[in-house]
Amino acid sequence: MPYIPPMTKILHIVGGGMAGSEAAWQGANMGVQVVIHEMRPKVGTFAHQTGLLGEMVCSNSFRSDDSEQNAVGLLHWEMRAANGLIMQTADKHRLPAGGALAVDRDPFAQSVTDALRAHPNISVEYGEITALPDDGHWIIATGPLTSTALGQAISKETGAEALAFFDAIAPIVYFDSIDMDQAWMQSRYDKGETEEERTAYLNCPMTKQQYEDFIDALLAADKTEFHEGETAGYFDGCLPIEVMAERGRETLRHGPMKPVGLTNPHHPDVKAHAVVQLRRDNKLGTLYNIVGFQTKMKYGAQADVFKRIPGLENARFARLGGIHRNTFLNSPTLLTADMRLKSRPNVRFAGQITGVEGYVESAAMGLLAGRAAATEILGGSLDMPPATTAMGALITHITGGAEAKTFQPMNVNFGLFPPVEGLRGGRRGRKDRYKAYTDRAKADWQAWLAPQAAAA
């Protein structure tokens, strides 16, 4: 009879999407026996069409492939350097798309499935996992469409009231794209004991005419429609701004855009009719989210409307707002630095359920979780990559770099990276700055990979 390793020596992965597929590939290539538990096609979702592993349910694009000027392109580079299955397969099925990496989605998923099923260290079991395991080594990589039963088990374990909901999220702006000749730093009523607390907010003033024009553009903008059979249950404190504006033209001015408790140092004698506040979104102070501006406007409309705000005329967005059903953990409070659930250390989480957004980001978290779990099974431990790398910046953000109270899913972007010392700021220096980020990241990523390659 063939040797069957004990339960404690097997890596179990729940979910065969981008994160689960990559985690399985990484663990298996390190010599660990891996079992992928995939509920499809026995249990389907509204978004998936097949039972294939690595199925792309939305876009067929992995976004920019520029590894010198784009953070997601850098993430592509890091995954290729780490022998990532998702990137290997994407390159194999690449379609013409300019500087983006787009793929032929059906052959892509079939190739991912074939590669995993052909690997001697991987087996696939089809069926739903409905509870969190008490022992063994597990990675939960079920994504934003986690099944109801497993979602309830996670909710019970973490104490969250609900994990699956329609979520309206606010846009996030790069600080260095904000015109500080119009905007200023001040917390309302100068609250806060420290200078950091008092300058946690950035303010953009509006005249009465600017406010009226903004409301007109907001009401006229194209909005996202729900899927058939879906209904939206918003949190009371998370209403889309369009919903608030539809309740009356003054609603926003008495809500998130109220001008009270603020003095514009550029024009201290002029009282703003309305004020848009942005709140620091990361510890580095490189990203600011627009407070109370959850939205269901379509992406193109958002840029047009939000650039009407004084100070944001040239804004660059790390993330636009949106509304969708989402299942994700409040990772900064629930996960350790190596992606374990604090209350159940035998379980790691990976992929979009951890609070990253996008195919590549999800696969990257699977890569880290798979390597960390396999290293543990083999008797070692794995430090996470430094925050100067794309993967390190993401894992640092979701496990402690983000503000837990306002944590929302995030794409990789240079705002998550520690600044490179000695670089000039502003828009003119952006190309040099991004190149410095990527040069540093590539060197640090290769240094992080080297001991693992030597031990293989």
C-alpha positions as CSV (number, residue, x, y, z in Angstrom):
1,M,0.0,0.0,0.0
2,P,1.2,3.5,-0.7
3,Y,2.4,5.6,2.3
4,I,-0.4,7.9,3.5
5,P,0.9,10.7,5.7
6,P,-0.9,11.3,9.0
7,M,-3.6,14.0,9.1
8,T,-1.3,16.5,10.8
9,K,1.2,16.3,7.9
10,I,-1.4,17.1,5.2
11,L,-2.1,20.7,4.1
12,H,-5.9,21.1,3.6
13,I,-7.0,24.1,1.4
14,V,-10.6,25.1,1.3
15,G,-11.4,26.8,-2.0
16,G,-10.0,26.3,-5.4
17,G,-9.9,29.9,-6.7
18,M,-6.9,32.0,-7.3
19,A,-5.6,31.9,-3.7
20,G,-6.4,28.3,-3.0
21,S,-4.8,27.2,-6.3
22,E,-1.7,29.1,-5.7
23,A,-1.4,28.0,-2.1
24,A,-1.7,24.3,-3.2
25,W,0.9,24.7,-5.9
26,Q,3.4,26.3,-3.6
27,G,2.9,23.8,-0.8
28,A,3.0,20.8,-3.1
29,N,6.3,22.0,-4.8
30,M,7.8,22.2,-1.3
31,G,7.1,18.5,-0.9
32,V,4.0,18.6,1.2
33,Q,0.9,16.5,0.5
34,V,-2.0,18.9,-0.3
35,V,-5.8,18.3,-0.4
36,I,-7.9,21.0,-2.2
37,H,-11.5,21.0,-0.9
38,E,-13.7,22.7,-3.6
39,M,-17.5,22.8,-3.3
40,R,-18.1,23.5,-7.0
41,P,-19.8,22.0,-9.0
42,K,-21.7,20.3,-6.3
43,V,-22.5,23.6,-4.6
44,G,-22.6,26.5,-7.0
45,T,-22.6,30.3,-6.7
46,F,-24.3,33.0,-8.7
47,A,-21.0,34.1,-10.3
48,H,-19.2,30.9,-11.2
49,Q,-20.1,29.0,-14.4
50,T,-17.9,25.9,-14.1
51,G,-16.3,23.6,-11.5
52,L,-12.8,24.4,-12.8
53,L,-10.1,25.6,-10.4
54,G,-8.9,29.1,-10.9
55,E,-12.0,30.2,-12.7
56,M,-12.2,34.0,-13.4
57,V,-15.6,35.2,-12.5
58,C,-15.4,38.9,-13.4
59,S,-12.8,40.5,-15.7
60,N,-10.3,38.4,-17.7
61,S,-7.6,40.9,-16.8
62,F,-4.8,40.8,-14.3
63,R,-4.3,44.5,-14.9
64,S,-1.0,46.2,-15.7
65,D,2.1,44.0,-16.3
66,D,4.5,47.0,-16.0
67,S,6.8,45.9,-13.1
68,E,8.7,49.2,-13.0
69,Q,5.9,51.8,-12.8
70,N,2.9,49.8,-11.5
71,A,2.4,48.1,-8.1
72,V,0.3,45.2,-9.5
73,G,2.9,44.7,-12.3
74,L,5.5,44.4,-9.6
75,L,3.3,41.8,-7.9
76,H,3.3,39.9,-11.2
77,W,7.1,40.0,-11.2
78,E,7.4,38.7,-7.6
79,M,5.0,35.9,-8.3
80,R,6.9,34.8,-11.4
81,A,10.1,34.9,-9.4
82,A,8.5,32.6,-6.9
83,N,7.4,30.1,-9.5
84,G,3.8,31.1,-9.2
85,L,1.2,28.9,-11.0
86,I,-1.2,31.7,-11.6
87,M,1.3,33.9,-13.4
88,Q,2.8,30.9,-15.4
89,T,-0.6,30.0,-16.6
90,A,-1.6,33.6,-17.4
91,D,1.5,34.0,-19.5
92,K,0.6,30.9,-21.4
93,H,-2.9,32.1,-22.2
94,R,-2.1,35.8,-22.7
95,L,-4.3,37.9,-25.0
96,P,-3.3,41.2,-26.7
97,A,-4.2,43.9,-24.3
98,G,-1.6,46.7,-24.5
99,G,0.3,46.9,-21.3
100,A,-2.2,44.8,-19.4
101,L,-2.1,41.1,-18.8
102,A,-5.4,39.7,-20.1
103,V,-6.0,36.0,-20.6
104,D,-8.3,33.7,-22.4
105,R,-10.3,32.8,-19.3
106,D,-11.7,29.3,-20.1
107,P,-8.3,27.8,-21.3
108,F,-6.7,29.5,-18.4
109,A,-8.9,27.9,-15.8
110,Q,-8.6,24.5,-17.5
111,S,-4.8,24.7,-17.5
112,V,-4.8,25.6,-13.8
113,T,-7.1,22.7,-13.1
114,D,-5.0,20.3,-15.2
115,A,-1.7,21.4,-13.6
116,L,-3.0,20.9,-10.0
117,R,-4.7,17.6,-10.7
118,A,-1.5,16.3,-12.4
119,H,0.7,17.2,-9.5
120,P,1.7,14.0,-7.6
121,N,1.4,15.8,-4.2
122,I,-2.1,17.3,-4.8
123,S,-5.5,15.7,-4.7
124,V,-8.9,17.4,-5.1
125,E,-12.0,16.6,-3.1
126,Y,-15.3,18.0,-4.2
127,G,-17.7,18.9,-1.5
128,E,-18.6,21.7,0.9
129,I,-16.7,22.3,4.1
130,T,-19.1,23.7,6.6
131,A,-17.1,24.1,9.8
132,L,-13.7,25.3,11.0
133,P,-11.4,22.3,11.8
134,D,-10.1,21.7,15.3
135,D,-6.8,20.2,14.2
136,G,-4.5,19.7,11.2
137,H,-3.1,22.4,8.9
138,W,-5.7,24.3,7.0
139,I,-6.0,27.3,4.7
140,I,-9.4,28.9,4.2
141,A,-9.3,30.6,0.7
142,T,-13.0,30.7,-0.1
143,G,-13.1,34.3,-1.4
144,P,-16.0,36.8,-1.4
145,L,-18.5,34.1,-2.1
146,T,-17.9,31.9,0.9
147,S,-20.8,29.5,1.4
148,T,-23.5,30.4,3.9
149,A,-22.6,27.5,6.3
150,L,-18.9,28.2,6.4
151,G,-19.5,31.9,6.6
152,Q,-21.7,31.3,9.7
153,A,-19.0,29.1,11.3
154,I,-16.4,31.9,10.7
155,S,-18.8,34.5,12.0
156,K,-19.4,32.4,15.2
157,E,-15.7,31.9,15.7
158,T,-14.7,35.5,15.1
159,G,-17.6,37.2,16.9
160,A,-18.5,39.2,13.8
161,E,-22.2,39.9,13.4
162,A,-22.1,39.1,9.7
163,L,-19.5,38.5,7.1
164,A,-21.6,38.5,3.9
165,F,-23.3,41.8,3.1
166,F,-23.7,44.4,0.4
167,D,-20.9,46.8,1.1
168,A,-20.6,50.3,-0.2
169,I,-17.0,51.4,0.0
170,A,-15.5,54.9,-0.2
171,P,-12.8,55.9,-2.7
172,I,-9.1,56.3,-1.6
173,V,-6.9,59.1,-2.9
174,Y,-3.1,59.3,-3.0
175,F,-2.1,62.1,-0.7
176,D,0.6,63.5,-3.1
177,S,-2.1,64.1,-5.7
178,I,-4.1,66.5,-3.5
179,D,-3.8,70.2,-4.0
180,M,-2.8,71.5,-0.5
181,D,-3.0,75.1,-1.7
182,Q,-6.8,74.5,-1.5
183,A,-7.0,71.7,1.1
184,W,-5.8,71.8,4.7
185,M,-5.2,69.5,7.7
186,Q,-7.5,69.8,10.7
187,S,-9.7,67.5,12.8
188,R,-13.1,68.9,13.4
189,Y,-13.2,71.2,16.5
190,D,-9.4,70.5,16.7
191,K,-10.1,67.3,18.5
192,G,-7.2,65.1,19.5
193,E,-4.5,65.2,22.1
194,T,-1.5,64.7,19.8
195,E,-0.4,66.4,16.6
196,E,-1.0,63.2,14.7
197,E,-4.6,63.0,15.9
198,R,-5.3,66.7,15.2
199,T,-4.0,66.3,11.6
200,A,-5.7,63.0,10.9
201,Y,-8.2,64.7,8.6
202,L,-7.7,66.7,5.4
203,N,-10.4,69.2,4.3
204,C,-11.6,70.4,1.0
205,P,-14.0,73.5,1.1
206,M,-16.9,74.2,-1.3
207,T,-18.8,77.3,-2.0
208,K,-22.6,77.2,-2.4
209,Q,-22.4,77.1,-6.2
210,Q,-19.7,74.3,-6.1
211,Y,-21.9,72.3,-3.7
212,E,-25.0,72.7,-5.9
213,D,-23.1,71.7,-9.0
214,F,-21.6,68.7,-7.2
215,I,-25.1,67.5,-6.1
216,D,-26.4,67.9,-9.7
217,A,-23.5,65.8,-11.0
218,L,-23.9,63.2,-8.3
219,L,-27.7,62.7,-8.9
220,A,-27.1,62.5,-12.7
221,A,-24.2,60.0,-12.6
222,D,-24.5,56.4,-13.8
223,K,-25.1,54.0,-11.0
224,T,-24.4,50.3,-10.5
225,E,-27.4,48.0,-10.8
226,F,-27.8,44.9,-8.7
227,H,-27.8,41.3,-10.0
228,E,-31.1,39.8,-10.5
229,G,-32.5,38.4,-7.2
230,E,-30.1,40.5,-5.1
231,T,-31.2,43.1,-2.6
232,A,-29.1,45.6,-0.8
233,G,-29.0,45.7,3.0
234,Y,-26.7,48.6,3.8
235,F,-25.3,49.4,7.2
236,D,-27.0,52.5,8.6
237,G,-23.7,54.3,8.8
238,C,-22.6,53.2,5.3
239,L,-25.3,54.6,3.0
240,P,-24.1,55.5,-0.5
241,I,-23.9,59.2,-1.0
242,E,-26.3,59.0,-3.9
243,V,-28.9,57.5,-1.5
244,M,-28.4,60.4,0.9
245,A,-28.5,63.0,-1.8
246,E,-31.8,61.6,-3.1
247,R,-33.3,62.2,0.3
248,G,-32.8,66.0,-0.1
249,R,-30.2,68.4,-1.5
250,E,-29.1,69.5,2.0
251,T,-28.7,66.0,3.4
252,L,-25.0,65.7,2.6
253,R,-24.3,69.2,3.9
254,H,-25.7,68.2,7.2
255,G,-24.0,64.8,7.1
256,P,-20.5,63.9,5.9
257,M,-20.1,67.3,4.2
258,K,-21.0,69.5,7.2
259,P,-18.7,72.6,7.4
260,V,-18.8,73.0,11.2
261,G,-15.8,73.0,13.5
262,L,-13.3,73.9,10.8
263,T,-11.4,77.0,9.8
264,N,-9.7,77.3,6.4
265,P,-6.2,78.7,7.0
266,H,-6.0,79.8,3.4
267,H,-9.1,82.0,3.8
268,P,-9.8,82.2,7.6
269,D,-12.5,84.8,7.2
270,V,-14.5,82.8,4.6
271,K,-17.0,80.3,5.9
272,A,-17.3,77.2,3.6
273,H,-20.8,76.2,2.5
274,A,-19.8,72.5,2.7
275,V,-16.5,70.6,3.4
276,V,-15.4,67.3,2.1
277,Q,-13.2,65.5,4.6
278,L,-10.6,62.9,3.9
279,R,-9.2,60.6,6.6
280,R,-5.8,59.1,6.7
281,D,-6.2,55.5,5.6
282,N,-2.8,54.0,6.5
283,K,0.0,54.6,9.0
284,L,2.3,56.0,6.4
285,G,0.0,58.8,5.6
286,T,0.2,58.2,1.9
287,L,-3.5,57.3,1.4
288,Y,-6.6,59.2,2.4
289,N,-10.2,58.0,2.1
290,I,-13.1,60.4,1.4
291,V,-15.1,60.3,4.6
292,G,-18.7,59.2,4.2
293,F,-18.4,58.9,0.4
294,Q,-19.4,55.3,0.0
295,T,-20.9,55.1,-3.5
296,K,-22.5,52.9,-6.2
297,M,-21.5,55.2,-9.0
298,K,-19.8,53.5,-11.9
299,Y,-16.1,54.0,-12.0
300,G,-16.0,56.5,-14.9
301,A,-18.6,58.6,-13.3
302,Q,-16.8,58.6,-10.0
303,A,-13.7,60.2,-11.4
304,D,-15.7,62.9,-13.1
305,V,-17.8,63.7,-10.0
306,F,-15.1,63.5,-7.4
307,K,-12.7,65.7,-9.3
308,R,-15.3,68.5,-9.0
309,I,-14.2,68.7,-5.3
310,P,-11.8,71.6,-4.8
311,G,-8.3,70.2,-4.2
312,L,-9.1,67.0,-5.9
313,E,-9.1,68.2,-9.5
314,N,-6.0,66.2,-10.2
315,A,-6.6,63.4,-7.8
316,R,-5.3,59.9,-8.4
317,F,-7.3,57.1,-6.8
318,A,-5.7,54.1,-5.2
319,R,-9.2,52.6,-5.1
320,L,-12.5,53.9,-6.4
321,G,-15.7,53.3,-4.5
322,G,-18.1,50.5,-5.1
323,I,-20.9,48.3,-4.0
324,H,-21.0,44.5,-4.0
325,R,-21.6,41.5,-1.9
326,N,-18.4,40.8,0.0
327,T,-17.2,38.4,2.6
328,F,-14.0,39.3,4.4
329,L,-12.4,39.3,7.8
330,N,-11.4,42.3,9.8
331,S,-7.9,40.9,9.4
332,P,-6.0,43.6,11.4
333,T,-7.8,42.4,14.5
334,L,-8.3,38.7,13.7
335,L,-5.1,37.5,11.9
336,T,-1.5,37.1,13.0
337,A,1.3,38.4,10.9
338,D,1.7,35.0,9.3
339,M,-2.1,34.8,8.4
340,R,-3.2,32.6,11.3
341,L,-6.6,33.0,12.9
342,K,-5.6,34.2,16.4
343,S,-8.3,32.2,18.1
344,R,-7.6,29.0,16.1
345,P,-3.9,28.9,15.1
346,N,-4.2,25.8,13.0
347,V,-6.2,27.7,10.5
348,R,-4.8,30.3,8.1
349,F,-6.7,32.5,5.7
350,A,-5.7,33.6,2.3
351,G,-7.1,35.5,-0.7
352,Q,-9.9,37.9,-0.9
353,I,-11.5,36.8,2.3
354,T,-8.5,38.4,4.1
355,G,-9.3,41.9,2.7
356,V,-7.3,42.1,-0.5
357,E,-9.0,43.0,-3.7
358,G,-8.2,41.5,-7.1
359,Y,-7.1,38.3,-8.7
360,V,-3.4,38.9,-8.4
361,E,-3.6,40.1,-4.8
362,S,-5.7,37.1,-3.9
363,A,-3.2,34.7,-5.5
364,A,-0.3,36.4,-3.8
365,M,-1.8,35.9,-0.4
366,G,-2.3,32.2,-1.3
367,L,1.3,32.0,-2.3
368,L,2.4,33.3,1.1
369,A,-0.1,31.2,3.1
370,G,0.9,28.1,1.2
371,R,4.6,28.6,1.8
372,A,4.1,29.4,5.4
373,A,1.9,26.4,6.1
374,A,4.2,24.0,4.2
375,T,7.3,25.3,6.1
376,E,5.5,24.7,9.3
377,I,4.6,21.1,8.3
378,L,8.2,20.5,7.4
379,G,9.3,21.6,10.8
380,G,10.4,25.2,10.2
381,S,8.9,28.7,10.3
382,L,8.7,31.4,7.7
383,D,9.0,35.1,8.2
384,M,6.8,37.2,6.0
385,P,8.5,39.2,3.3
386,P,9.5,42.8,4.1
387,A,7.0,45.6,3.6
388,T,9.3,47.1,0.9
389,T,8.1,44.3,-1.4
390,A,4.6,44.2,-3.0
391,M,3.6,41.0,-1.2
392,G,5.1,42.3,2.1
393,A,3.3,45.6,1.7
394,L,0.0,43.8,1.2
395,I,0.4,41.4,4.1
396,T,1.6,44.2,6.4
397,H,-1.4,46.2,5.5
398,I,-4.1,43.6,6.1
399,T,-2.5,42.2,9.3
400,G,-1.8,45.5,11.1
401,G,-1.0,48.4,8.8
402,A,-4.6,49.3,8.1
403,E,-6.9,51.0,10.5
404,A,-9.1,48.2,11.9
405,K,-12.2,50.5,12.4
406,T,-12.3,51.4,8.8
407,F,-10.8,48.3,7.2
408,Q,-12.0,47.6,3.7
409,P,-10.7,45.4,0.8
410,M,-7.7,46.9,-0.9
411,N,-5.7,46.5,-4.1
412,V,-1.9,46.6,-4.1
413,N,-0.7,50.2,-4.6
414,F,2.5,52.2,-3.9
415,G,0.7,54.0,-1.1
416,L,1.1,50.8,1.0
417,F,4.9,50.9,0.6
418,P,7.3,52.6,3.0
419,P,8.6,55.7,1.3
420,V,12.1,55.6,-0.3
421,E,14.3,58.0,1.4
422,G,15.8,60.9,-0.6
423,L,13.3,61.1,-3.4
424,R,11.6,64.3,-4.4
425,G,7.8,64.4,-4.1
426,G,5.2,65.8,-6.4
427,R,3.8,64.6,-9.7
428,R,7.0,65.4,-11.7
429,G,9.0,63.0,-9.7
430,R,6.5,60.1,-9.7
431,K,8.2,58.1,-12.5
432,D,11.5,58.2,-10.6
433,R,9.8,57.4,-7.3
434,Y,7.9,54.4,-8.6
435,K,11.1,53.1,-10.3
436,A,12.9,53.4,-6.9
437,Y,10.1,51.5,-5.2
438,T,10.2,48.6,-7.7
439,D,14.1,48.4,-7.8
440,R,14.1,48.2,-4.0
441,A,11.2,45.7,-4.0
442,K,12.9,43.4,-6.5
443,A,16.1,43.3,-4.6
444,D,14.4,42.6,-1.3
445,W,12.1,40.0,-2.8
446,Q,15.0,38.1,-4.2
447,A,16.8,38.3,-0.9
448,W,13.7,36.9,0.8
449,L,13.4,34.0,-1.7
450,A,17.1,33.0,-1.6
451,P,17.1,31.0,1.6
452,Q,14.0,29.1,0.6
453,A,15.5,28.3,-2.8
454,A,18.7,27.1,-1.1
455,A,16.7,24.8,1.3
456,A,14.7,23.3,-1.5
